[in-house]
Amino acid sequence: MTVIMDIAVVALRMLLPVYTIIIVYQCYASMRRRRRPERPLVLLQDLDTGVKTPVLFWENSIGRSRGSDIAVDDPAVSRNHCVLLRRKEGWFISDVGSKTGTFVNDKRIIRRTQVRIDDVISMGNKDFVFKRGEEFHEELHSSWFFSKVVNKPSIKPFKLLLLISFFHIFMGVEAVFADSGTDYTPVMICGALVAVEWIFFFVSSVILKRISFEIESLCLFMTGIGVMLLVRQTNGIRMAVIQLVAAVAGMIIFCVIIKFIENPDMVTKWKMIIMIGAVVFLAINLVFGKVTNGSANWISLGPITVQPSEFVKIAYIFVGAASLDHLQTRKNLIEFIVFSLICVGALALMGDFGTALIFFGAFLLIAFMRSGDFKTIIFAIAAAGFAGIMVLNLKPYVLKRFEVWGHAWENASDKGYQMTRTMTYIASGGLFGVGIGNGYLKNIAASESDLVFGLMSEEMGFIVAVTLAVAIAALVIYARSVTTRSRSTFYSISACCAAGLLVIQMTLNIFGATDILPLTGVTFPFISSGGSSMISCWGLLAFIKAADERTYAVKVKS
């Protein structure tokens, strides 16, 4: 019987990597399916020439600039002249500070003004008639991500979740055998995890009536792996329970954010309050922060500790993104730059340079999506480099944190101990791993958080670890692909920024643990132990979900 059980465990260990690839593939394949064909929403017909210009997006910049969604070749038109946008109530147009003004039916508009079919929109020396999209008969090409599989049926959400649940059950069984099959606590944790997954699915599909569940499935899959990896760690059952509770809190935040940003104009009204709240959070952290591993970025609340900077990530996206007609104002840009300086500066004062780097990466993403100008990005990077040199000169103790970078093996018994052990155990895990709970990295400090990529590689195999890394990295491709179909620039920018934040965070975690980059102490999204990080990751996921055109089904009046 023992021999049969050993064979079964080995077979299970070799099955899980293949199973991982299948689940990740099915999630992303399903994201590409059941999409509407690419077609113009409405048309702008030149009154003089009769040329019809298709309007493809929910928000469209109009101006003389070649970077405008609708470029108008007229010297009397400003580079950024106006914005044509779609809302639940219909179509509207806003002037964004043009020199000659924007007119609807010969009346100059002062604020956002509704336009209807056959209205005449005038700017500079050009007049356009607002027409229905059905009158445009030329073929439009879809984004490559959606181009070839629009009509293929996707896997049913409940079947996808069933695959994921069985995967986590297999992990629970493997964890039981890691302790000679005498402790069935991992099975209980697994049962609770599966119950949470199906309750979340029920709430999403039945109560909230969401028509897609792929991205949630992908992150439930990774969340469950993180929870089950903990059960055989030191104090693992306690950590697994905390992680599962944090995941539930994150799912609630996920649902709340999606509902809150249903109306992008409402977000603009709340932006200042969110910004002030984030600054207050950081100020409290600066005053009452508890120093942990050299960074004062934790606050103790009785028996639990929280990391406010994780929640400020969500606020940062709220402030950085906006609907297009608000986005193209100087006031909005200045507010965002000042807020960015406060966030990065506060994190630097706390000594949390890993999170500061994540925020700076998010700033670059938002700045580029707002301007499309590489010169702005180069200037920002140069300024950040200068600031980094100043910090190293004024606070030389910071430099000591990076002394081991690139020299881990030379300091294998001292400062490089964690990295050298991580790399050693990644190699010892091979392609298929040694099994849940059978690794040695769990005896090293921070194996379940900062070094969790090594823990995954050792116990589940390099195939699983790399596949999960690719799954998170692919969120950027997915977020970018849905931006042209989003209802607002707010969704487009926030989705790309959220995906970028997760990828930057993952990259710092993996490369830091393997001595490619300095070890900054950031977590691997959805996998690393840490309640604040888990809640934050699910909050960021809400922005990616909201960008999907299927998330909000609305009927627009003509």
Secondary structure, 3 states (H helix, E strand, C coil): CHHHHHHHHHHHHHHHHHHHHHHHHHHHHHHCCCCCCCCCCEEEEECCCCCEEEECCCEEEEECCCCCCEECCCCCCCCCCEEEEEECCEEEEEECCCCCCEEECCEECCCCEEECCCCEEEECCEEEEEEEHHHCCCCCCCCCCCCCCCCCCCCCHHHHHHHHHHHHHHHHHHHHHCCCCCCCHHHHHHHHHHHHHHHHHHHHHHHCCCCCCHHHHHHHHHHHHHHHHHCCCCCHHHHHHHHHHHHHHHHHHHHHHHHHCCCHHHHHHHHHHHHHHHHHHHHHHHHHCEEECCEEEEEEECCEEECHHHHHHHHHHHHHCCCHHHHCCHHHHHHHHHHHHHHHHHHHHHCCHHHHHHHHHHHHHHHHHHHCCHHHHHHHHHHHHHHHHHHHHHCHHHHHCCCCCCCCHHHCCCCCHHHHHHHHHHHHHCCCCCCCCCCCHHHCCCCCCCCHHHHHHHHHCHHHHHHHHHHHHHHHHHHHHHHHHCCCHHHHHHHHHHHHHHHHHHHHHHHHHCCCCCCCCCCCCCCCCCHHHHHHHHHHHHHHHHHCCCCCCCCCCC
